Amino acid sequence: MKDVIIEVLSVNFNKELAEKYGQRDLKVCPFHTVGQTMISSLDEKPAEMCSGAWASLERYVFALSHGVEEFYDGVWMKNPREVILCCPDGLRPVIFKMSAQ
């Protein structure tokens, strides 16, 4: 089983939607910063990872760690051992890159 490196590529904030739907004074994601790198060993959630983000990434981490390549019949990613996904937070989504070692 391979370790999977999880890197934060982008931390976003939709001010318009946050003002309309979010709690007062909602800010960008407090858990992740651009460039942050985490490692998932044995398909486990890294301690510093947000649980909501992990719920979106977990199945891809599992697949990558078990050697799966070419998701969606190879028509998605240039590198078949990488996946780009985001967390489900529509007001302040974080984009992650996952790669198998």
Order of alpha helices (4+ residues) and beta strands (2+ residues): beta-alpha-beta-alpha-beta-beta
